[in-house]
Amino acid sequence: MQPDLTKGELGILMDGLTDDVSFGMALIHLEVRGNTPGRDNPPSVVQIDAVFRSYSRLIEAGLLKLGKLQYVDGGPPGRVAPVEHVEEPAAIVRSRVETACRSATGWGDWAFSCWTVNTKTGDERASRAGES
């Protein structure tokens, strides 16, 4: 049986129907951070924890994969090129996110520190939610 999901968790899945979802967008979907925050501060440990609680629920339900993006061709970062999602354990991802947030000088330093992709089941759940 699939768990009841919050509006924000469903938002992540619905966004995931068409693209990978960045950590920054997850914060917005989960209403941990506004879409246009008053200040450009990285999220706090409490805010990071809130996002990872939702990630855990979605992963445990088989709806989501968590990880990073990497270039398919192995080239340098900072350019438009084909990428692929690489699934990683949540503990590794969380450590990377926390490190990025601690050392960030701007939004771009932390907002893309992890990405999610829907599983096939996640796509199905999001599609059903979109039909309601």
N, C-alpha and C positions, 0 to 999 in steps of 0.2 A: 504494500500500500504506500502510495506517495504521501509525503507529509504536506500539511498546509503550509503554504509559502506566504511570506509577507508581500505587500505590494512592491517593495523595493527588490526583493529576490526575483519576483516575476519580471520586473523591469530589466534586470540583468539578463535573464533568459531571453526575453523578447528582443532586447538589443543584440543578443548573441545569435539571433536568427540570420542576421545580415553581416556580422563582423565580429572580430575578437573584441573583448571588452577590457579596457584598461582599468588599472586600480583607481585612477582619478574619476572615471565614469562610475565605477562601483560605489564610490563614496557619495556621488550625487544621487544615483538610483536609490541607495539605502537611506538617503536624507541625513547622512552623517555630516555632509558638507553641502552648502548651497551651490547652485550652478554658477553663480557669480558671487563668490565669497567676498566679504568686506575687506579681508586681508589675505595676502598670498603666503600664508604660513603653511608649512607641511602639517599633516595630521598628527595629532598626539598619539601616545601609546593607547589611550582609552579608545580613540577613534579607530585606530588600526585594529584593535581587539574586536570592536563591533563588526567591522568588515569581515575579519577572519572567522567570526562565529557564523556569519551567513555563508561564507565560502564553505565552511565545514559541513553545514547542513545540506548545501547543494551537492557537494562532493559525495557525502555519505548516501544521499538519495540517488546517486548515479546520474545526476543532471548536468554536471559541470566538471571541467578539467582545469587545473590551475598550473601556471608555469610562466614561461617567458617566450618572447619572439626572437628568432634569429634569422639572419639573412640566409636564403637558400644557397646563394653562390659563395658564401663565406667572406664576402667583401667587407670594407670598413663601414662603420655606422654613420648615420647622418645623411642618408641619401634615400631616394625613392627606388626601391628594388623589391623583388619578391621575397616574402618572409614565410616562415612556418612556425607553428606553435609547438613548443617543446614542453611536455608535461613534466612537472617536478613535484617532489613531496612538499606538502604545505609548510613544514617546519623550515625547509630551505628557503622557500619563497618568502615566508614571513621574516626571516632573518635579513634577507636582501632588502625587503621593504623598510624594515625598521632602520637599517643602516642608511639607506637612501634618504629617509626622512630626517634622521639625525644630522646628516651632513649637507642637506639641501640648501642651496642659496636661492632657488627659484622653483616654480611649479614644475617645470620640465625635468627637474632633477629627481622627482619622486613619483609623479603622476603615471609614468609608464614603467614603473619598477616591477610590475607583474601584469599578466593578462589572463583572461579566462576564455575558454571556448565551450560551447554547449556540446554535450554528448548527443547521440541520436535521440535518446529519451528526453533530454533537455529541450531539444528542438520540438519534439512532439508535445511536451507540456506547454511550451511557450505558444505553439500554434493553437492549442486548445484554448488557452487563456485569451488569445487574441480574437477568437471567435465568439467569446462570451459578451 
